């Protein structure tokens, strides 16, 4: 579903304790126990800015494709679909309809692959960043000064094997932030009452594309390709904390522990509230035998605050491993409050009950967790122990 909204009085966001954007934000390792902006110069999509920056930073522009360029076929379609001799607002409305209507391109929301503008145009499938890239490029082709907008309060968490993927939201905006018109693709669309938005430069949006692709390649198990994409992301925008966190994950998966630590620490330099960087760095420290350093890093997370339930599952696991069952219970229940429909906190509380000798409570927690997802690894582990 397409949506165009006028959001008056929306306030710009400053640096926050959590990362917000439409990309697949921080990817965090779970296997070893962890659960897991930039304000550079703006460049016009389709302009020379990307090639110049990439070349200046030592990369071959031919090896760093611009994801949001229009080709001749796309421009010809746009010229037929949207008349130029009308107001900005009418051009935007007509563009949105032409992209999503059944008799138009029929672009639909899809969580998976982050497509280039060309891929979205061809396949008709897009996540929020892919659609925004296509929409901004086409709006500017029509003479409308659209730009990329980060929405700070939209965030979701999905666990996939040994990864937790934190997804944030980016969309397209037109006009000043105090009277912003937001245009976006729906699907499981975010709420309309955005309270904090932040305009981001084109280069940051392009860096987010490569950050997303790196995260997706990590999910697919291709660590080397993920690393290349993420090295590109931090080359384009070296001040994007989520790109550095994901790069740390990719470096660690490809055997570069020192490089992973450097990436996590760079993320924390840029954003001291980057919870995923603390968690991943703590895991790395623990694997290297530096348990005191790992404990100190984890102790910072509750002070920062996080809406990520997997952060508190991780803290609960850590506390239970130390034999601090009361603290473990507090963290597991915090995770449950943040994610009421998830089986993992219930399975964790069941495991804790079993360890502390309350088998009946463990069985009750297992029954509740099984109703939500009997195949979840924590649920299956608890069932095996019982």
N, C-alpha and C positions, 0 to 999 in steps of 0.2 A: 504494500500500500504506500502510495506517495503522500507526502505531507508537506505543507508550506505553512509556516507559523510566523507571526509577528510577535516578537518578545520584547515588549517595552520595559525599560528599567532593569534589564539584565546587567549584572555587574561583572566586570572583568575579574578573572581569577589571578591571584598571585601564586607564588610557589606553595605547594601544599604537601602535606605529609604523605599523600598517596599519589601515584601516577594516574593521570587521566588522559585518555586519548582513544581513538578508534582502532588502534592497532592491537595486535596480540601482545599485550604489554609484557610484563615480566614473566619469563618462563623459569620455573624453579625446580631443581632436582628433588625428588622424593626418595630415591633409591637408598641414599645414605642417611636418611632421617630428616631431611629438610622438607618442609611443605613448600612445598615449593622448596621553563623548557628553553627549550632553546629560544633565543631571540636574535638570531642572525639576520642578515639582510634578506628582504623578500625578493623573489625572482618570479617573473611571469611564466606561467606554465607554457611550455612551447618555445620559450626564449632561450638565449645563449647561456643563461646563468649556470646551469648544471654542468655543462661541458667545461666551462671556464674553471669552475671550482674544482671539479674532479682532476683536471689536468694540472692545476696549480698544486694540488695535494699529492701528485705523483702517480695517478692512475691513468690508464688509457681510456679516454671518453668512449671509444668504440666498445669497450667491455663493460660499460655501465649504462645500459639502456635507460632512457627517460620513460617512466611508466605511464605518464599522463599526456602523451602527445596525440594529436589528431592526425589522421592521414587524409588523403584526397577523397577517398570514398566516404569517410565520416563527415567531412565538410560538405560534400555534395548532398548527403542525406539531410544534414542540418539545414542547408539552404532551402530544401524542399519542405521540410517539416515545420519550420518556424519563420514566419515573415519578420523581417527586420524593421519595417516601417510601422512600429507601434511602441508603446511605452515600455520601460524597463520591466515593470511588474508584469505586463502582459506577455513579454518575451519569456520571462522566467516561468510563468504559469504554463505557457504553451510548450516550453522545453520539457518541463516536468511531465506533462501529460503525454507528450510524444515519446518519452523514454519508457513510461510504465504502462500506458494504456494497451488494452488487448489488440487494438489495430495499429499500435506503434511498435517500439522495440520490445515491449513486454519484459523489461528488466525486473527481476525478482530478487528478493533478499535471500542470501545463502551464507551460512556461517563459514564455509570452508576456505578454499583458495582465495588469496588476495589477487584479483586480476588487474592487469593493466587496463587502461582505457580501451584499447583495442579488444582485449579479451572480453571485457564486460559488454562491449558493443556487439561482438559476435555471438557470445553464448547466452546473453540475457540473464546472467546470474552474477550477483555481486554482494560482497559484504559492505559495511559502511564506508570503508576507506576506498575500495575499488569504485563504488558508485560516486563518491564525492569527487574523486579524481576526474572521472568522466564528466560529471556535471559541471565542475568548475571550469574545465577546459572548454566545454561547449558554450557555457555562459559567456566566457570571455571572448570566444569567437563571435558571439552575437553582440559584443560591445558592452556587456554588463559586467561590472567589476566585482565578480564573486570571489570569495576567498575561503580558505580552510579554517574551520573552527573546532577547537577541542572542547568537549563537554566534561566538566570535572566530576559530576556526581553520578555518572552512569558507569557501573563496573560489575562484572560477573566473573565467576570462578568455575573452572571445569578441570577435573582431575582426569588425566589420561596416562595410565600405567605409572611411570616414574616422573611424570611432569604435571605441574599445575599451570594451566594457562589462564592468565588474568586478561580479560578483554575489556577495553575501554571504548569510548565513542568519539568519532570525529564526523563532522558533517559540513555542509556548505552554508555560508552566510553572505548576506548582502546588506550594506548599510552600516552606520555607526553602531558600536556595541550597545549604546543606551537605547537604540531603537532598531534592534537587529531583526532581520527577517531570516528565518532558518528554513532551509529546503533540504529534504532528505528522503531516502528510501525507507519504507517501514519494515515489514516483517515483524519480528518481536521488537518493535520500535521502542525507543526510550520514552520516558514521560515528557509531557509537553511543558512542565513547570521547571524548566532549566533555571537553576539559581546562579550558576557560575560558568561562564564560558570564556574562552581565551583564544584570540586570533593567533594562528601560527603561520610562519613564513612558508613559502612553497618548498624551500629546501628541506625544512623540517618534515613536511608532508612526504616528500620523496624519500627521506631517510626512514620515515615510518613504514613506507612500502617495503623497503629492504629489511627492516626489522621484522615486519610481519612474515615476509618470505623466509627469513631465517628461522623464526619460530615454527612455521609450518614444516620446514625441512627437518628441524629437530623432532617434531612429532612423527615425521615419516621415518626417522632413524638415520638420516643422511647427515652425519655430523660435519663432514668436510665441506659439503655444499652449504650447509647452514653457516659454518664459520666464514666462508667467503662472502656470503650475503651480508652477514653482520659486520664484517670488517668494512665492507662498502658503506653500510649504514653509518658507522661512526666516522668514516672519512668524510661523508657528505655533511653530517651534523655531529660534531664531536661533543656537543653539550646535551645529548639526549640520553638521560639516565637509563631508560628501559633498554635501549640498544646495547649499552655496556653490560647490563645484567645478562641479557640473552647471549651476548658474546662470551661472557664468562662461562655460561653453561656450555656453549659450543666448544670453547677451548678446553674445558675440563673433559668433555666427552672425547676429544681428540688427543688426550694425553698431555696437555700443556697446563699443568697445575699452577706454575708460576704466572703464566699469562692469564689464567682464570682469576687468580687472586688480584692481579693488577687491574683487571676489568671491573671486578666487584668494588674495589677500593675507589676506582675512578667514578663509578656510579654514586658511591656515598659522598665523594667530594662534591659532586654536582647536586645531589639531593640527599641530605642527611636523614630524611624521612623515608628513604627507599627500603621498605621492609624486606622485599625479596632479596636485595643485596645482602642485608644482614643475615638472612637465613642461609643463603647459598654460601656465603663466606664462613659462617659458623660450621656448616657441614664440612667444608674443605678443611678448616682448622682441626676439626675433630678427627677426620680421616688421617690427617698428618700427625696426630698425637698431641695436638695443642689444645687439650680439653679446657684449660682455664680460659684461654682466649676465646674459645667457642662459647663457653658459658657467659662470658662478659658480653659478647655480641648478642646472644639471645636475650639477655636481661634487658637490653635496650628496647626490644620490640614492644613490651607492654607500655613503656613510657611514651613511645611514639603514638601508639594506637593504630589499629588496623581493622578493616572490615573483612579481611580475608579469613574465613573459618579455618583454612588449612594452616595458617600461622599458629592458631591456638591448639590445633591437633598436634602439631609439631612440638610446641611447648609442653603439652601434656605428655607426649611420649618421652621427652627429655626428663621431665620431672619423675615419671614412673620409673625410668631407667635408673634414677638416683635413689629410688625408694621413697620419694616424697609424694605419697599417695593423696594427701589432702590437697596439695597444690595441683597435682595431675587432675583431680576431680574438678577443680575450679576452671582449669583451662579447657577441659573437655566440655564442660557445661557452657562455657562462653562460646565455643564453636557451635554447640547445639542451638544456642540463642540466635546466632548469626545465620544459621542454615537449617531451619526447622524441618525441611523436607529431605534432608540428606541422611543416608544410612551410616556414614562414617563416624559421626560423634556418638551415635547410639552403640555401635560396635565397640568403640573405644571405651565407653563407660561400662559395657559388658565385660570387656577384658579386664578392666580395673577391678570390677566386682569379683571376678573369678580369682584374680591374684590376691585379693584381700579376704578370700574365703567365703564370699556370699554367692554360692552357686545359683540359688533361686533368683536373685537379682540379675545375675549374668544371663540366665535363660530368658528372663523377661526382656532384657535389652536386646538379646539376639532375635527374639520373635518380632520386636518392633522394627529392628533393622532389616530383617528378612522381608517384611512386607513392602519395604521401599526398594530394595535391590538385593536379592539373594546371591547374586554373582559378584558383588563388590569384594575386593580382596580382603579388606578388614573383616567383613561379615563372614566370609569363608574361613578365615583364620580362627575367628572366635568359635565358629561351629566345630572346627576340627579340634580345638582345645577342649570343648565341652563333650 
